[in-house]
Every structure is written in structure tokens, then in C-alpha cells.
Amino acid sequence: MQQQRWTPEAGCKSVQPYAMADSTMPTRQETLGQVVEDILRAGQSVNRKAICSRLLVKLDGVGGTEMEKHYHGLLALVLGRE
């Protein structure tokens, strides 16, 4: 199976995923979209291992318990344990 690499076009501006009002939590889709975007911008293939790795890095750097729950839930979703 052949995989295609995604490369951002010059002048392509991404939307700031966490430019939210006050303490509004990002949705699962927004967080996973940001994780996938990070992986693609790094030139890596998007797979479960890469997604879990990025989520764990984000989980390690999070400060609030709500965000911890958010990332734990996403990890459970990706690993099929939800």
C-alpha cells in the first residue's frame, strides 16, 4: 500500500486550535485534528502509534485535571478502550 506525504502549501495559514474563549475545553475532534496536523507537519505518517505518542507528550505537559481527563479519554478512544 502506497502512502502519500502531505506537505503544507506556502501561504497556507492554519487556524489556531486553542484560540478559545475563557476556559472552554476543545472538542475531541479539535484536539485530534491538532495532533494529526502536528504529525503531518513533522513529516511523519499518521498512525495509532504516532497519535498516542503525541497525546502522551501533551498529557505530560498539561496542568489541569480537566485537560488530563480530556487526554485520557482521547487515549482510550484511540486505543479502542472506550
N, C-alpha and C positions, 0 to 999 in steps of 0.2 A: 504494500500500500504506500503510495507516494504522499508525502506531506508537503504542504506549501508553507513557506515562511511569509509572515505578514511583516511589512515594513511601513512605518508611518510616512505619509507623504510630507514633503516640505510645505510648511504653512498650515498644516493640519493642527488645529487647536483642540485640545481635549477639554471637556467640561470638568470643573473642579468638583470631585465627588463628595467632598465633605464641606462644601460651602453651604451649610445648613443654618437655619435659624435656631438660635439658642441651643437647647440640649436635645434636639430631635435626633433620634437614632437613625442611622442609614438602614435601608431595607436590605434584605438578604441579596436581592438582585443587584443593588448598587455596590455592595461590598464585594460580591463575587465578580462583578464587572470590573471593578478597580483591580482586583487580584489578577484577573486574566489580562487586563491591559498592562500591568506591571511585568507579567511573564513575557508577553509578546514584545514589549519594548526592550526587554533584556535579550531578545533573540532566541528565546528558549521555546521548546514545544510545550503546548498546553496539555497536561495530563493530570491524573489524580495526584501523583507524587509531587509535582510542581505546585499544584494548588494547595495541598496540605502543608507543604514546606513554607509557602508564603503566609498561610494562615497562622502557622505556629510562630513565625517571626513576628507577625502583627500581634498575636496574643501575648507574646513575651514582653512587648513594649507597651501594652495597654495599662492604663491606670485605674479605670473604674470597673466596678463589679458588673455593671450593666453591659459594658463592652466585652468583658470576659465571657459573660453568658452568651452574648451575640456570637463571638468567635467559636465558643464550644459548640453551639448549635450548628454553625456552618461546618465545622469539622465532622460532626455527627452526620450531617446531611451528605457531605462528600464521601464519607466512608460507608454510607448506607446503613447507619445505625439509628436512624430516626424513625 
